[in-house]
Amino acid sequence: MINLVANHSSIGSDDLERIAILYENDAWLGELLEALAARDLPFTAIHMDDVAVILERPPSFGVVFNRVSPSSYLRGHGPAIACASSLMKILETHGRRVINGSMSFSVETSKIAQLLLLKRLGMTTPATIMFNSVGRIAALAREFPFPALLKPDCGGSGAYIRRARSYEHLMSLLGTERDLFGPNHLLLLQAEFACVDKAIVRTEFIDGEFVYAMRVRARNTFNLCPAECCHRKAADPSSSEEPSVQFEAYPDIPPEAVAEARRIVQAAGLDVGGVEYAELEDGTRSFYDINATSVYRPEIGARLGVDAPGMLAAFLQRELAEHTARRSVRRTHQVPLR
């Protein structure tokens, strides 16, 4: 753990030439740190479970990269979400370069914010009702199309998603299930779409550049996290089918789908991240999820000839070099005191 009690003597000038990585999950850092080490890039990993910052004198890191996920609370790191959000705002206020900063983080940690952004861009999205009490949803849901999904506003890794087969089943779930609402006590009732070939598509981008796309097929789970280490709970515990997810390279993704996904990534302020959408049977695409915490699949990169961790490290290197160059120019043009 790193305790960020910031002062000029503890931070030091070397930190101005360093990349700071805000994180809460060690398992998602391995490939990134290896890629940074391969380029001999200086970095500091800052765990969000142990942070203290003087607001007037925050750390002077050259570049800050946010890797905190909405699913933090599933690993016992719930406070990391609010802490990372506030820390990034402090750093941004002091002019620090924050990659995947407070704007993109506010989008990633709210399904409602994502849907509103998608609608503003004119994208097709699933019909959705937001609610925070059982009483109000009982009347509104009578005319809602079923089957439908119950999902928390602050999701991540398919957490607490339930499938409601009918209005009666919805009422039963709301009356008997606990912990449905998630950390911010907001639920969404969202129409379930029928995907072509029972697959969704996940796209990845770095600094606006398309990295790759995957087709993702899930069996008895809502957890589509690409990480190998991700534990997948059964969507239907009564089923004998083991929860599993299949990831396939999608080299033939339509260029217009990439263009649409790039628009979303840019509108969300995502420097690094991706978008998920469903290819519907009527030929349309329904966008439904925006992810800022990219985890890359090595076999997908190998299949498509893409070194995603290397691309990410190269982007961070460029950002750090630009920061260093700007500092050098400022020092050169400083007027000496008389």
N, C-alpha and C positions, 0 to 999 in steps of 0.2 A: 504494500500500500504506500502511496505517496501523499504526504501531508503538505498541501500547498498553502502554507502561511507565507505570503509573498512579502519579501523586502529586498532591497537592492543587493544586500550582501549574500543572501541565500540563493537568489536567482542567477546572478552572474552574467557576464557578457556572452559567454558561450551559448547560453540558452536562446539568444537571439538568432543563432545559426542552427537551431534544432527544431525538429518536428515533434509536436506533442500529440499523442493519440489518447483521446478520451474513450474509455471502454469499461465494460463490466463483465464480459465473458471471455475468459482466457482461451477457450477452445477455438474462438474465431480469429485469433491473432496470428497463429503460426505462420501461414503462408505469406502474410503481409510483412511480418518482421523479417522473415528469410529474404524476401525480395528487397527490403530496405537495406539489410546487411550486405547483400550481394552488390549493391551500388555504393556501399560505404557511406550511407546516409545516417547522420546522427538523429536519434529519436529518444523520446521519453514516453513511456506508457503510464497513463494516469488512471488508476482505478477509481470509479465514482463512489465507492463505498466509504472513502476516507478522504474528505476534501475540506479545506478551510482556506478562504481567500479574503484578503483585505481589499475591499471594493475600490479604494482609491489607488491601489498599487497592485493590480493583478499580474500574474506571470507574463514575462516578455518573450514568449516563444515566437520563433519566426513564423511558423505555420501550425495551426491546430486542426486536427482531423477528428471529427466526431464519429465514433463507432458504437455508440450506445443504442440499444434496440428497444422497441416498444414491448418486446417479450421479456424485458429485464425482470419483471415481477414474478415470472414463472420460475426463475432461478434464485429467488430470495433476495433480489436486488431492486425491489420496487422503488426505493428512494433515489436510485440512479437517474430516473427519468426527469424528475423535477430538478435535481441537482445539476445535471448536464444542461438542461434548458436554461437555468439561471446563469450558470457559469459561462455559457456561450454568449448570452446577452451582455454580461459584464465585459468579456473579452472584445466583443464587437464594438461596444461603446467606447472602448479605449483604442479602437482602430486596428485590432488584431485581425489577421486573415484566418477565418474559420471555414474550413471545408465541410459541407453539409451542416451549415450553421443553424441558428435558431429558427429561421423561416422554414427550411426544409424539415426540421425536426418537428415543428408544430403540425406540419402536414402529415408526416409519417405516423405520428402518435394519435391521429384522429381520423377514423374512417369517414366521419361526417365532413371534415375539412377536405378530404380527398374527393369525395363525391361532389361537393360544391365546386371544387376546382375543375373537375372533369366536365361537369355540366356547363360551367362558364366557357370552356373550350369547345362546346358543342358536341362532346363525345356521347356515345350511347352508354347508359349506365342502368343497372337494375333498379326496378321500383323499390323504394325504401321508406320505412317509417322509423323515426327516432322517438324513443320514449324512456321514461325513468320510473314508471310505476305501472303495476299490473292493471289498475283500474282504468286508466286512460286508453291503454292499448286494446282492451276488451271490445270497445265499441268500434274503434277505427279499423280493426283487423277483420271484421266480419265480411267485408267485400274485397279483402286482399287476395291475390292469386297464390294458391298453394300448389305444390310444396314450396316452403320458404325456409330461410335460414335465420336463426337467431345468432347475433354476434355482438360482442362488446365493442364500443366505440374505439377504445384503446386495445387493439388486438395484438397480433404477433404470434407466429407459429401455430395458427389455427386455434388459439386458446379459447376455450369455453363456447365454441360454436356448437349449436344444436340444430338438427333438421326437424322442422315441424311439418308433418305430412298433411295436416288439415287444421281448420280453426279449432276444432275440439282438442286435437293433439297439442296445439299451441297453448291452450288454456291449461291443459294438464301439465305441460312442462313448466309453465310459469307458476303453477300452484305447488309443484313438488320438488323441482330442481333448486339447489342452492348454488351460490357463487356464479350466477349467470351474468351479473352486471359488470364484472371486471373492476379495475381500479378506480375509474372515474364515475361509476354508477350510471352509465348510459348504455342503452341497448339499441341495436338496430334490428328491425325485421325486414329482411331483404328477399326479394323474389329470386328463386333458384332458376338458373338458366340451363338449358340443355346444350352441352358442348359437342361440337363435331368430334367424333372419335373419342369422346369422353376425356378430352385433354384440354388444359389451359396452356397459354403461351406466356413465358416469362422472358422479357428482354432486359439486357444490361447495357449501361452506358457509363463512360468515364470522360468527364470534361466535354460532354456533348458528342463524343465519338461512340458509335455503336460497337459494342464488344462482341456479343453473340446473342442468340435466342435459343430457348429450350422449349420443347413440348413436355408437359408434366402430366402424368396420369396417377391419380391416387386411388387406393383401394382401402376402404373402411377407415379413412382418416381425413381430417381437414388440415393437417400440418404439412404444408408444401415446402418447408424450409429446405434449401439445397444442402445444408451442412451434413456431412456424413455422421457426425456425432449426435444429431438431433433425435431426441426420443419422441416417438409418435404414438399418441394415444388413439384408441379405437373410437371412431365416430359413433359406432353402434356396439357397445360392450356386450350385447347379447348375441352378436354374430360370431360364428366360428372362424370367420376370415381374419387373418392376421393383417394389421395395418401396415401398409407399404406404399412407397412412391417410386415411380419409374421416371427417370429423366432421359430425354432423347435430344440430341443435337437437332436443330431446325435450320439447316443451311438455306432452305428455299423460302424463308419468311418473305411475304410480299413487301416490296420497298415502301409501299404506302403505309403499311403497318408500322414499319420502323420510323417513318416520318411522323406519324401520329404519336407514337410513344416518345419520340424525341421532343415534340412540342410539350407533352405533359411533363417530362423531366425538367425542361427549361422553365416552364411556368411554376413548377414547384420549388425552384431554386436548388435543385439537386446537382451537385458537382459529380457525385458518384451514386449510382443507384439504378433502379429498374422499375418497370411497369408490367403488370400482369393483365391479360385480357382473355376473354373467351371468344372463340370462333363459333358463332351461332349457326344453326342449321339453315337460316334464311340468308346466309352470306354476310351478315353484318358482324362487327366486332364490338363486344361489350367490355369496356375497361372498368376495372373494379378495385385495383390495389396498386399502391405506390410504395416502393421499398427503398429506403436509404441505406440499409445495412446489407450490402452485397456480400454474399458468400459464393465463391466460384467452385464449380465442379471440374476437377482436373481432367476427367475423361472427356468432358464436353470440349474443353479447350484443346485437348490433344486431337480430338476428332475434327475440329474446325481449324486447327493450326493457329490457335490464339493463346498467347501467354497473358491471361487476365491479371494475375498478381504483378507481373512485370510491367504491364501497361499502367497499373495503379501506382506502382513505385516511381515510374517515369513521370507521371503527372505530379506526384508530390515533390519530386526532385525539381521539376520546372517551377512549381510554386515557390519552393524554398529559394531557388536561384533568383527569381524575380524579386522576392522580398529582400534578399541580400544586396541585389543591385540597387534597389530603391534606397536602402539604408546608406549604401556607399555614396550615391548621388547627394543625399541629404547632408552627409558629413562633409562632402567636398564643397558644398555651397553654404555651409554655415559661416556666418560673419563672426570673426574673432572679437572677443570682448576687449575693449581698450580701458 
